[in-house]
Amino acid sequence: MRPKNNDQRHKTILKLLKAALNDDEHESWPLSRIIWRAGETGITEATPLIIKLADKKDPLQLYSCVWALGRLGDPAALPFLKEIHQQPQPSHIISLTEAAILNVSDEAALSSEIKRLQQTLPASLQQAIQTGGSFLETFISDLFTKFNQGSATFLVTLYLVSIKQDTLRSLLLKGLAGIPVKAGYFKAIRQIFKISEMLNDTAAYGILTKRLEENRAGYSSSYQYLDGKWVDVAAELKKEDSRLAFSQKTKAYFARRVVRTLRRMGTLASPMYTKYATDILLSFDDKRDFVQPEKFVKTSYVYNSQTGGYSTFEKVTWYDSYASFGSLYYILYGQSSRYILKPKRTRWECVPPYTPGATFDPMREEAFATLWNKAPEDIIRLLSKSCCERVSQFACFVFRNNAAFKTHITETHLIEFLKNPSLQVQLLAFELVRDFFETKTPSSALIAALLLSQPEDARLYAQQCIDKEPLRFCNDTELLLILLQNHDPASHQWLQQFLLRHKAQASTQKEVLNRFLLSGFPADEKYIRSVTDVIETCFAEAIHELDPALIFTLLKSQDVYIQGFAGRLLVLRRVSPGLVPDQIIFSLLESESKMARKAAIDLLNLVDDKALLEKQSLILSLCLSPLQDVRQAAQSLIDRLLIIEPEAGPGLINLFIPVLTVKEKYEGLHQDILGLISNKLITYLKHSSTKQILSLCTSRYLASQELGNMLLLQSNHTFSIRELNQLAGSALMRNRDFVKQYYSNNIQRIREEKKETIMLVDNGWGDVRQFGFEYFRKHFSEQDWQPELFIALCDSIHEEVQAFGREMITRWFEKDNGFDYLLRLSQHPDSRMQLFASGFLDRYARNNHEMLKKLSDFLILLLSQVNKGRIAKTRAVRLLSEEALKQEENAALIAIIFNRMSATASVQDKALYIEAMLRMAKVFPGVQLLLQIHDTPVYSSKRHNHAVQL
């Protein structure tokens, strides 16, 4: 029964239409709007009146008539609509008329009309519709993603054709959900939107409502920047191929229109209100559309005359998630005290003091709550299909407030509720399950849904149901398949434990496993590892009966994890490796999946001895693989290879040792090869030469040194002292310790070969040098030391060794060897050694012209040093100055040195040389010096002073 106010409204509209026939039109309500309202309110009696009022010369009125007649769906309007369709009309009226004809036709006429419309589509599209499948899916997808000016023109026709073709309609609705709202497409969007409202196609209407709300406007002013220049919008819109569409005003118009339409339907108490609202709400998806709440702060400053300053005021406005979607907020919060849409605003604001996420008393906030109370089917649809948490919470609240809604629930609904991503919906479903199944067990599908749901209590309940009838469920192929396909590892673990307690029949295992492998599964490593554990432990019998061809099909997958899973099945199936092509093994070994690589190694372990020998080159390449797990797994194959053919050992040694002596190509390669040699091949190295051991121990690479140490410790070779000193330079401390131990245990030999042993201290490693210092201090006596040993120490590049040499010379100094020390050390380039040598000058060069002559080069080198060796230089200058005055041949020799030094020395040193040279000139005037002495008159005195000029 219609409400009385609706009856009155209908009478008024009919009265106005009849008056219009007598040219008595309403003063403020245009006739086109009255006609539209007649269709909107469903007044079928108005059909003949609307037909008579149709003015074919007034496009707006004609459009309203066609829309109203199509909305009313009265077959009596069919002749008129066909007449309009046959006349020249604008494209939007033609499309609307075609849709109206479909809505007023009976089934036979409808099928015929759709067939006619389909024939007007491009031949390629007709072919795609007839072919169907993935070809049609790709074709329709391209219509919405690969823009073509012509393709958008037949979208309206395609929409009409899809009315009776479910697959095509599903694809088209999916395309509309992502259709670009821009020039080329927008005209079709507008027409489909109007037609969907006329046909009460709430699915298309809801999708387009959301699409129009979420897209930004194409332009908002009279000029727009396009392709690098500013263009006049009005002029651009007049073009057939206009690049502009969907203005800010148009966007706002559609937003107002949707809310107005919903309000009118709600006011009329139309059951269609909840249908439209439901499909609008179902178009939202948190994964795609959710945005975080936004806080907007507006700061203002007000002058305070009392303080002479400005007071600051902040106004905080909160916008909750989805606040820009007016349709959603009107439906969910039309009667809310938490949200408000202020005049001339486009976003719903939070009403203070409420802020997003704050707690509040649950209440019915939606518009037209009484209509929702009469729409259990729509609330159930929302609970089943919604992917938006706000919508799901709303539906749960309405459902709980209407106890009678429970009577509309079926087991299928419960399964859909449990699949809903909202925890609130799943909890509601679980409550209903317990109410409905107190005395009986739910179906397998419902049990599976409970096992896959979020609430732990729901999963435990399902497990308890299964435990009551284990023999039934352990052979339930649908349940087992659903659980295998589930992504949650926890469900796999439970299934594994259940099947270990209650083994499935062989036939059940086979059916489930084959269906699982044929159904396809996600290429996710965690999932595949989890499901592999279940299959390996609980489907062993079925694995052994698997068709190898099915496994080979999986191996062709481009995904590495599926390859690994297939490889594991090959191993478990114990497929003869001879049946597995080498290229498959190679592809598994090179896979990024560790499971795949292990499967390949396991397959190789299954080959017989003869086949293994034939794959020897492959095995060797595995040992040098860039993948560490492959290298390590290959060692078991080397074990078998050596058992089958022990003579292969030396060849492997010759292959692997060189790898250790060059930079490793892959991280960890050296250590893996070292492990292989030390664990499998060390027996083949018992007779290694000293040269080979020494080469390994002194290699640049640690793994080589470690192998060398192993051979060193088991070797009976006697090493020369020079070789021992080389070993002492190894970076591996164990090799250096070996040398130290040898020195400690062979003191007599070390003394006998001291010319070689003394070089132990000339080592790059500090621990070896310190050992050598202590060793020679302790074990070498005065008789063991010789000058050449001291000199050798002093010639070292290491400062510590030089210091040790000076220490030993000082400690075991012999006067008879002093001349050698002075002569040899004077030639050392280091200033510290020169200073040390200068200490011998007084003792061996004083009163010794021959010694001075031999040391002249040393003295020039010493005195030529810049900014160093000050003490040594002072000693030398003093000695030379004194020796120059003793005899003329000394003076002549020293004059050469001083002449050279005075020309290059610093001011400080030059004064010393001039002073010495003046004294030499007085004593030996005949000595040639680079200075002239002449008298300079001094007028303040009768005496003449001598002036010196170089």
Salt bridges, closest charged atoms under 4 A:
ASP7 OD1 - ARG2 NE 3.26
GLU40 OE1 - ARG37 NE 3.45
GLU40 OE1 - ARG264 NH1 3.10
GLU83 OE2 - LYS56 NZ 2.60
GLU98 OE2 - HIS85 NE2 2.97
GLU98 OE2 - ARG116 NH2 3.98
GLU107 OE1 - LYS164 NZ 3.47
GLU113 OE2 - ARG116 NH2 2.45
ASP142 OD1 - LYS146 NZ 3.85
GLU197 OE1 - ARG257 NH2 2.72
ASP201 OD1 - ARG169 NH2 2.56
GLU214 OE1 - LYS210 NZ 3.06
GLU214 OE2 - ARG211 NH1 2.79
ASP227 OD2 - ARG243 NH1 2.55
GLU236 OE1 - LYS239 NZ 3.18
GLU236 OE2 - ARG243 NE 3.07
ASP279 OD1 - ARG381 NH2 3.08
ASP289 OD1 - LYS210 NZ 3.13
ASP289 OD1 - ARG288 NE 3.16
GLU294 OE1 - ARG347 NH1 2.94
ASP320 OD2 - ARG390 NH2 2.78
GLU349 OE1 - LYS342 NZ 3.37
GLU349 OE2 - ARG345 NH1 2.60
GLU365 OE1 - ARG338 NH2 2.70
GLU366 OE2 - ARG364 NE 2.60
ASP378 OD1 - LYS275 NZ 3.39
GLU416 OE2 - LYS385 NZ 3.63
GLU431 OE1 - ARG400 NH1 2.83
ASP435 OD2 - LYS406 NZ 3.66
ASP467 OD1 - ARG501 NH2 3.60
GLU469 OE2 - ARG472 NH1 3.33
GLU478 OE2 - ARG515 NH1 2.98
GLU511 OE2 - ARG515 NH1 3.66
GLU525 OE2 - ARG529 NE 3.42
GLU536 OE2 - ARG568 NH2 2.59
GLU541 OE2 - LYS503 NZ 2.32
GLU545 OE1 - LYS510 NZ 3.86
ASP582 OD1 - LYS615 NZ 2.88
ASP602 OD2 - ARG568 NH1 3.55
ASP602 OD2 - LYS598 NZ 3.01
ASP609 OD1 - ARG640 NH2 2.92
ASP629 OD2 - ARG597 NE 2.88
ASP639 OD2 - LYS680 NZ 2.67
ASP672 OD2 - ARG631 NE 2.89
ASP737 OD1 - LYS740 NZ 3.67
GLU753 OE2 - ARG749 NE 2.83
GLU756 OE2 - ARG722 NH2 3.19
ASP762 OD1 - HIS798 NE2 3.98
ASP767 OD2 - ARG736 NE 3.22
ASP767 OD2 - LYS740 NZ 2.73
GLU774 OE2 - ARG777 NH1 2.91
ASP784 OD2 - ARG751 NE 3.65
GLU799 OE1 - ARG832 NH2 3.80
GLU800 OE1 - ARG769 NH2 2.83
GLU807 OE1 - ARG777 NH2 2.93
ASP830 OD2 - ARG832 NH2 3.20
ASP842 OD1 - ARG846 NH2 2.79
GLU882 OE1 - ARG846 NH1 2.77
GLU883 OE2 - ARG846 NH1 3.74
GLU883 OE2 - LYS886 NZ 2.76
GLU889 OE1 - HIS849 NE2 3.87
ASP909 OD1 - ARG870 NH1 2.76
ASP909 OD2 - LYS873 NZ 3.46
GLU915 OE2 - ARG919 NH1 3.16
ASP935 OD1 - HIS946 ND1 2.59
